[in-house]
Amino acid sequence: MNTQNQITKQTSGLLVNLSENGRKIIFIVCVVLSITQLVSPAMALLMGLVVAQLSGHPYLHLNHKATHWLLQASVVGLGFGMNVHSAIKAGSEGILFTLGSISMTLGFGYLLGKWLRIEEKTSFLISSGTAICGGSAIAAISPVIQAKEKQISVALGCVFILNSAALIIFPLVGHYYNLSQAEFGLWCALAIHDTSSVVGAASKYGEQALEVATTVKLARALWIIPVAFASTFIFKNESKKINIPYFIGFFILAMVVNTNVPQIALVKPLLTGIAKAGLTLTLFLIGAGLSRKVLTSIGYKPLLQGLALWIVISAVALYAVVHWA
């Protein structure tokens, strides 16, 4: 009997090990598919969501840091494929739209949060993530307002779910309304939360759309600084600790090098290719981090706030881009 129990335990342990190894193999295969760009950014995100629900993320504890650094490095790499003069033109044309959309989103988000009776810090994080640049804004503002882990998780969950939808929906809408590449790029930058999804959607639409979207989006991301600074007074935080997105400076430097150093043309295809592969991998990792536990912990009220904000800002931005841009 003891021998039989021992064999059963050993067999059970072997099955657990095989299961864990199987999860890792599935995950690594998906990572390779993303890096080699055999799947599109949208498919990479969906692939990550499927992995999160069925086999799980075997390295979930490393996911946040990995996506954070990978996204920043990839965005800098994209700078080597852009002209600084075109970028300045695109950024200057989008600045009024950016200011208007941020102000409207924060104001409407405050009213929605009050109406739905959502906890104040959670509501502010969702509004800030929608208004500026998704997870990056939430990560930067959460220590300023001294948000708790649960509040941060709820806000990030809302933003990442809507990012997933935007990556698929926006190109379809853009083609339906026959938007030009410049119009689509500007609309993406104004209405999609995270830089990774903005770049993913815009790159699917065309090179000019990608250039406009990336430039305007990163200009929009700089609003993290004044919004975070204002948050220290709104939530009465005396430490005034603000995380400044320094990687945007490296992105600008990469554009300057690409514009003024002709020799960069020799390695530019390699650098931009690596950057696009990195962004596709980032989207897979974001999807793989949206486990069932994360999805069920959000609650319908915060998700309703995030969805309402996103629909309104998307519709208003689309109208503004088509009629005023």
Secondary structure, 3 states (H helix, E strand, C coil): CHHHHHHHHHHHHHHHHHHHHHHHHHHHHHHHHHHCCCCCHHHHHHHHHHHHHHCCCCCHHHHHHHHHHHHHHHHHHHHHHCCHHHHHHHHHHHHHHHHHHHHHHHHHHHHHHHHHCCCHHHHHHHHHHHHCCHHHHHHHHCCCCCCCHHHHHHHHHHHHHHHHHHHHHHHHHHHHCCCCHHHHHHHHHHHCCCHHHHHHHHHHHCHHHHHHHHHHHHHHHCCHHHHHHHHHHHCCCCCCCCCCCCHHHHHHHHHHHHHHCHHHHHCHHHHHHHHHHHHHHHHHHHHHCCCHHHHHCCCHHHHHHHHHHHHHHHHHHHHHHHHHC
